[in-house]
Amino acid sequence: MIYIYEEPKNNAPIYVLFHGTGGDEHDLVPLVKAMHPDAGVLSLRGEVNEHGMNRFFKRIRPGVFDLEDLARRTNDINQFLDEVSKKYDFKKQDLIAIGYSNGANMIASLLMQCGPIIKGAVLMHPMVPRRDLDKQDLSDISILVTAGKHDAICPVSETNDLVTLLTEMNANILVKWFSGGHEITQYEVETIKDWINAF
């Protein structure tokens, strides 16, 4: 897997980053560094190529995921996190994941399929990745969900369903809605920064 790794400074946390469709491992690094200059960064590039666009898992069409591929790639990323944590000598359970759109869906899939493998997560504009899994116990996980009220790509109902599922798994969830669509707004960035500082 192609990725960027930067060591944290001054005992700062390490953020594992998952870009949206068409992005790459560089996309979310400036966002994190602006919020937390000393932060460590592990930023991944999705290994699926969809008409020239990087993704973390295949889809049959927009909004319809290839669940077999998603399950396999979720396990692959979980295993990759095990390997890279040993390589760079950090604990996977201390990671804070940040993902946008397709990347947020992959983080949600990791939590729903593999359980509390990380410390916390920021899910920007997520959908429900899986509806066919047994419920994990995510009581030790803190999650921030941000979403747009007029998001044509990620319907409000999808985000609400995901929040319901994660709540049923006992995750500690904060949900913040914005008036825009699928884009990441400055107000959203400030909200994420406040959540991270409090977290």
ABEGO torsion letter per residue (X at the ends): XBBBBBBBBGGBBBBBBBBBBGBBAAAAAAAAAAABAABBBBBBBBABBBGGBBBABBBABBGBBBAAAAAAAAAAAAAAAAAAAAAAGBBAAABBBBBBEAAAAAAAAAAAAAEBABABBBBBGBBBABAABBBBBAAABBBBBBBBAABAABBAAAAAAAAAAAAAAGBBBBBBBBABBABBBAAAAAAAAAAAAAX
